Amino acid sequence: MRLSQAPTWSSERERFEPRVVGLRLYAVATAIGYDVMPGGLARVSPETSAEVISMQRGGSSKDAWVLDGTATVYESLLQPRLTARDIVRSGFYSPSRAVENLFWMGRYAERVESMGRLLRATALRLIESDPSTSAGLEALTALCESARLREISLATQTQSLTKKTATKAANGGEDWLLAAVGDPRVVNSLPANTARLLYCATQLRDRMSLDNWHTVQRLARAHEPAPHDLEAALTILDYVLPACTALAGYAFDDMTRDEAWRFLVMGRRLERMAFIASVVVQVLARPEEEREAALGALLEIGNTIITYRARYQRQPELLPVVDLLVSDESNPHSVCFQLAVLGRDIQEFETRLSFRPINDPRPLLESLRAFDLAQLDDLRPSYAEDEPFGEPLAMILRACERFAYGLSDELSQRFFVHAGEGPQASVAA
């Protein structure tokens, strides 16, 4: 089809030129059918010879004027004012892509915080250089490896570190930590995850408060410039973690509790539970000396060290630490707390959205409630000699980790799959 042309002013050449134009019209659904709106969106090709009017290929848009010889009468499809019958408190349209970005924004925000706490606990112990903490440092290093924070190639080392820092890193083994804090090319580093968080937030700009948006922006730039030593890395981490706390505050105190918000919070819950469960399993699997030396760091990673000190007023010991991070349902960072809240969310989804996932948190919650922590008491070994220490608890926690990823996949398949759709899917009560 040969497209129409119209004279278009070229600001570069300061003259009128013939350009291909197209007019996109709009029809609005009303109570009595569709009403075609006057005017429309005029699109113009980028060059005189171009036959393409796509905005993605350099095209532009122009105002469309509708001329009429009669007097103009103002018309609006909006009501002159809202009445009491028009009050809306729930059930508004939530596009599935917006809900998906909220879900992953929650997961990435929690992931940044978890990785930040792990890296800070490790960096503090690297700086101390205290032989008494070497066993705990080995356990933390192993946790960083499992979290893919030590994935740094030789090319990354030579490109991201100065000669002075590279020499110090070769002696102190800290090059991977500097990269994890400041190099976006490391797959699971803080900059890589904050970039993913920023992308999700960019898609949700109209749903975020100004303070929330600015916090995400500052978080994404926190690693600039990249740290050159451990003190600089700690400075970045000390900035990142309060910003993550602020994001959590915005999530729980700055947003309306609608269906879309529930997905944001579920993303945070699933990510936190998977991380804490994984960390506790790995600490239980370490040799006894490393396990005991890592308990203080484990409380720091789980953000519960103040609670432990207030309750016990003594050095960290295995049973109370595991109780705080796994079993204590009054602790918002424990595994059982996440399972209990997720169980209530699933009940809401069953009622409001007819969604009954295969991955159910309630059996896992009952298993952890029934678990006897006395099995971890070294004075009363109740496990087989050939069985790894704490294996019964580790089996349940590994099941919790699988549940988190399994439920995430089910939510994606049920609400976030866009392939083959006609109109955009929505999530609404």
C-alpha positions in Angstrom: 0.0 0.0 0.0 1.4 3.4 -1.0 1.3 5.7 2.0 0.1 9.3 2.0 2.5 12.3 2.0 2.2 15.7 3.6 4.5 18.7 3.8 6.6 18.5 7.0 8.9 21.2 8.4 12.5 20.1 8.6 14.3 22.0 11.4 17.7 20.8 10.1 17.2 22.1 6.6 14.8 24.9 7.6 12.3 24.1 4.9 9.2 22.1 4.2 9.8 18.6 2.8 7.4 15.8 1.6 7.2 13.0 4.2 5.2 9.8 4.5 2.5 10.2 7.2 0.0 7.9 8.9 -2.9 8.5 11.2 -3.6 6.1 14.1 -7.2 6.4 15.3 -8.6 5.3 18.6 -11.9 3.9 19.7 -13.0 4.0 23.3 -15.4 1.4 24.9 -18.4 3.0 26.5 -21.6 1.6 28.1 -23.4 1.8 24.8 -20.7 0.6 22.5 -17.5 2.0 21.0 -17.0 5.7 20.4 -14.3 6.8 17.8 -12.4 9.7 19.2 -11.8 12.8 17.0 -8.3 13.2 15.7 -5.6 10.7 16.5 -1.8 10.2 16.5 0.0 11.3 13.4 3.3 9.6 12.7 5.9 10.9 10.2 8.8 9.1 8.4 12.3 10.3 9.4 13.4 11.1 5.8 11.8 12.1 2.5 12.6 8.9 0.8 11.7 6.6 3.8 8.5 4.6 3.6 8.7 3.6 7.3 6.9 5.6 10.0 7.8 3.4 13.0 8.9 5.3 16.0 11.6 2.7 16.7 13.2 3.4 13.3 13.6 7.1 13.7 10.0 8.3 12.9 8.4 11.1 14.9 4.9 12.1 15.9 2.9 15.3 15.2 -0.2 16.9 16.5 -3.3 16.1 14.5 -5.8 18.9 14.0 -9.5 18.3 13.2 -10.9 21.4 11.4 -14.6 22.1 11.5 -16.6 25.1 10.3 -19.1 24.9 13.2 -18.7 26.0 16.8 -16.6 23.6 18.8 -18.4 21.8 21.6 -16.3 20.4 24.5 -16.8 16.7 24.9 -15.3 14.4 27.5 -15.7 10.7 28.1 -14.9 11.2 31.8 -17.5 11.8 34.4 -17.8 15.4 35.6 -17.0 14.2 39.1 -16.8 11.0 41.1 -19.5 9.9 43.5 -19.6 7.6 46.4 -20.5 4.7 44.1 -17.2 5.2 42.1 -14.9 4.6 45.1 -12.4 1.8 44.2 -10.4 -0.1 46.8 -9.4 -3.3 45.1 -9.7 -5.3 41.9 -8.2 -2.7 39.5 -6.4 -3.8 36.4 -2.9 -5.1 37.0 -1.1 -6.1 33.8 0.8 -9.3 34.2 4.1 -7.7 33.0 3.8 -5.1 35.8 3.1 -7.8 38.4 6.0 -9.9 37.0 8.4 -6.9 37.4 7.1 -6.4 40.9 7.7 -10.0 41.8 11.3 -9.9 40.4 11.9 -6.5 42.0 11.2 -8.1 45.3 13.5 -11.0 44.6 16.4 -8.8 43.4 16.0 -6.4 46.3 16.2 -9.3 48.8 19.1 -10.9 46.8 21.1 -7.7 46.9 20.6 -7.4 50.7 21.5 -11.1 51.3 24.7 -10.9 49.2 25.6 -7.6 50.7 25.5 -9.0 54.3 27.5 -12.1 53.3 30.1 -10.0 51.6 30.3 -7.6 54.5 30.8 -10.3 57.0 33.5 -11.8 54.9 35.3 -8.5 54.3 35.3 -7.6 58.0 37.1 -10.9 58.8 39.6 -10.4 55.9 40.5 -7.0 57.3 40.9 -8.3 60.9 43.6 -10.9 59.8 43.0 -12.6 63.2 44.2 -16.2 63.2 41.4 -17.1 65.6 38.9 -16.2 62.9 40.5 -18.2 60.1 38.2 -21.2 60.5 35.1 -19.0 60.2 36.7 -17.2 57.2 37.0 -20.5 55.4 33.3 -21.2 56.0 32.4 -17.8 54.7 34.6 -18.2 51.7 32.8 -21.5 50.9 29.5 -19.7 51.2 30.6 -17.0 48.8 31.7 -19.7 46.3 28.3 -21.4 46.5 26.6 -18.0 46.0 28.7 -17.6 42.8 30.4 -14.5 44.2 33.9 -15.9 43.5 33.4 -16.3 39.8 36.1 -14.1 38.5 38.2 -14.8 35.4 41.8 -13.9 34.8 40.6 -11.3 32.2 38.3 -9.7 34.8 41.1 -9.5 37.3 43.5 -7.8 34.8 40.8 -5.4 33.6 39.2 -4.4 36.9 42.1 -4.2 39.3 45.0 -1.8 39.3 48.5 -3.2 39.5 48.8 -2.2 43.2 45.5 -3.8 44.1 46.3 -6.9 42.0 49.6 -7.4 43.9 47.8 -7.0 47.3 45.0 -9.3 46.1 47.5 -12.0 45.1 48.9 -11.9 48.6 45.6 -11.6 50.5 43.2 -13.4 48.2 40.7 -10.5 48.1 40.5 -9.8 44.4 37.3 -11.8 44.0 35.6 -9.9 46.8 36.5 -6.5 45.2 35.0 -7.8 42.0 31.9 -9.1 43.7 31.3 -5.6 45.2 32.3 -3.5 42.2 32.4 -5.4 38.9 29.0 -5.8 37.0 30.6 -8.5 34.8 30.7 -11.0 37.7 27.4 -12.8 37.2 26.0 -12.6 40.7 27.8 -9.6 41.9 26.2 -6.6 43.7 26.4 -4.4 40.6 24.9 -7.1 38.4 21.9 -7.6 40.7 21.3 -3.9 41.3 21.3 -3.4 37.5 18.5 -6.1 37.3 16.7 -4.4 40.2 16.9 -1.0 38.4 15.5 -2.6 35.2 12.5 -3.9 37.0 12.0 -0.6 38.8 12.2 1.3 35.4 9.2 -0.7 34.2 7.3 0.2 37.3 8.0 3.9 37.5 4.3 4.9 37.6 3.7 2.6 40.6 6.6 3.8 42.8 6.9 6.8 45.0 9.6 9.3 44.2 11.7 8.4 47.3 11.5 4.7 46.4 12.6 5.4 42.8 15.5 7.6 43.9 16.7 4.9 46.4 16.8 2.3 43.6 18.8 4.7 41.4 21.3 5.4 44.1 21.6 1.7 44.9 22.4 1.0 41.2 25.2 3.6 41.3 26.6 2.6 44.7 29.6 0.7 43.3 30.9 3.7 41.3 33.8 4.0 41.4 34.8 0.4 41.8 36.6 -0.3 45.2 40.4 -0.6 45.1 40.8 -2.2 48.5 38.7 -3.8 51.3 38.1 -0.6 53.1 36.6 1.0 50.0 34.5 -2.2 49.5 33.2 -2.0 53.1 32.3 1.7 52.5 30.1 0.6 49.6 28.6 -2.3 51.5 27.8 0.0 54.5 25.9 2.3 52.0 24.1 -0.5 50.2 22.6 -2.3 53.2 20.8 0.7 54.7 19.4 1.4 51.2 18.1 -2.2 51.0 16.5 -1.7 54.4 14.8 1.5 53.0 13.5 -0.5 50.0 12.0 -3.0 52.4 10.4 -0.2 54.3 8.9 1.2 51.0 7.6 -2.3 50.2 5.8 -2.7 53.5 4.8 0.9 54.4 4.6 2.7 51.1 2.4 0.6 48.9 -1.3 -0.3 48.9 -2.0 -4.0 49.8 -3.5 -5.1 46.5 -2.8 -8.2 44.5 0.2 -6.7 42.7 1.8 -5.8 46.1 1.3 -9.4 47.2 3.5 -10.6 44.4 6.2 -8.1 45.4 6.2 -9.4 48.9 6.1 -13.0 47.9 9.2 -12.5 45.8 11.0 -11.1 48.8 9.8 -14.0 51.0 10.9 -16.7 48.6 14.3 -15.2 48.0 15.0 -14.7 51.7 13.9 -18.2 52.6 15.9 -19.9 49.9 19.0 -17.9 50.9 18.8 -18.5 54.7 17.9 -22.2 54.2 20.9 -22.7 51.9 23.3 -20.9 54.2 22.3 -22.9 57.3 22.6 -26.1 55.3 26.1 -25.3 54.2 27.2 -24.2 57.7 25.9 -27.4 59.2 27.9 -29.4 56.6 31.2 -27.7 57.6 33.7 -29.3 60.0 32.9 -28.7 63.6 35.7 -26.1 64.1 34.6 -24.0 61.1 30.9 -24.5 62.0 31.4 -23.0 65.5 33.6 -20.2 64.2 31.0 -19.2 61.6 28.0 -18.8 64.0 28.7 -15.1 64.7 28.9 -14.4 60.9 25.7 -16.5 60.4 23.8 -14.2 62.8 25.1 -11.1 60.9 24.1 -12.6 57.5 20.6 -13.4 58.9 20.4 -9.9 60.5 19.6 -11.3 63.9 22.7 -10.7 65.9 21.1 -8.0 68.1 18.2 -10.3 68.9 20.6 -13.1 69.9 22.6 -10.7 72.2 19.5 -9.5 73.9 18.2 -13.0 74.5 21.3 -14.9 75.5 24.0 -12.4 76.4 26.8 -14.9 75.5 28.9 -16.0 72.6 26.9 -17.6 69.7 26.1 -21.3 70.1 24.7 -23.7 67.6 21.3 -24.5 69.0 20.0 -21.0 69.7 21.5 -19.7 66.4 19.6 -22.4 64.4 16.5 -21.7 66.4 16.6 -18.0 65.6 17.3 -18.5 61.9 15.1 -21.6 61.2 12.4 -22.2 63.8 11.5 -18.9 65.5 8.3 -17.6 63.9 8.6 -14.3 65.6 11.8 -13.5 63.7 11.0 -12.0 60.3 14.2 -13.4 58.9 13.6 -17.0 59.9 12.7 -19.8 57.5 9.5 -20.7 59.5 8.4 -17.1 59.4 8.6 -17.1 55.6 6.7 -20.4 55.4 3.9 -19.2 57.7 3.4 -16.0 55.7 3.6 -17.7 52.4 1.0 -20.3 53.6 -1.4 -17.4 54.3 -0.7 -15.9 50.9 -1.4 -19.2 49.2 -4.7 -19.4 51.0 -5.6 -15.9 49.7 -4.6 -17.0 46.1 -6.8 -20.1 46.4 -9.8 -18.0 47.4 -9.3 -14.9 45.2 -7.5 -16.1 42.1 -8.3 -19.9 42.1 -4.6 -20.7 42.2 -3.7 -23.9 43.9 0.1 -24.5 43.5 1.7 -28.0 43.7 4.4 -26.5 45.9 2.7 -26.0 49.3 4.6 -24.4 52.2 2.3 -25.9 55.0 3.8 -29.4 55.1 7.3 -28.0 55.3 6.3 -25.6 58.1 4.8 -28.5 60.1 8.0 -30.6 59.6 10.2 -27.7 61.0 7.8 -27.2 63.9 8.1 -30.9 64.7 11.9 -31.0 64.4 13.6 -31.5 67.8 16.7 -29.2 68.0 18.1 -31.5 70.6 19.3 -33.6 67.7 21.9 -31.0 67.0 23.3 -31.2 70.6 26.8 -32.5 70.4 26.4 -34.0 73.9 23.5 -36.1 72.8 24.3 -37.4 69.3 21.2 -39.0 68.0 22.2 -39.5 64.4 23.9 -42.4 62.8 27.7 -42.4 62.8 27.9 -42.5 59.0 25.3 -39.7 58.6 26.5 -36.1 58.2 26.0 -33.8 61.1 22.5 -32.2 61.2 21.4 -34.2 58.1 17.7 -34.6 59.2 17.4 -30.8 59.5 19.4 -30.2 56.3 17.0 -32.4 54.4 14.1 -30.3 55.4 15.9 -27.0 54.6 16.9 -28.3 51.2 13.3 -29.1 50.6 12.4 -25.5 51.6 14.9 -24.2 49.1 13.5 -26.4 46.3 10.0 -25.3 47.3 11.0 -21.6 46.9 12.2 -22.1 43.4 9.4 -24.4 42.5 6.7 -22.0 43.7 8.5 -19.2 41.8 8.3 -21.3 38.6 4.6 -22.0 39.2 3.8 -18.3 39.7 5.6 -17.5 36.4 3.8 -20.2 34.5 0.4 -19.2 35.9 0.6 -15.4 35.8 3.7 -14.3 33.8 3.8 -16.3 30.5 3.0 -13.8 27.7 3.7 -16.0 24.6 0.8 -16.6 22.4 -1.5 -14.1 24.2 -4.0 -11.9 22.5 -4.8 -9.0 24.8 -2.3 -8.5 27.6 -3.1 -10.7 30.6 -3.9 -9.2 33.9 -4.0 -10.1 37.6 -7.0 -8.9 39.4 -9.5 -10.0 42.0 
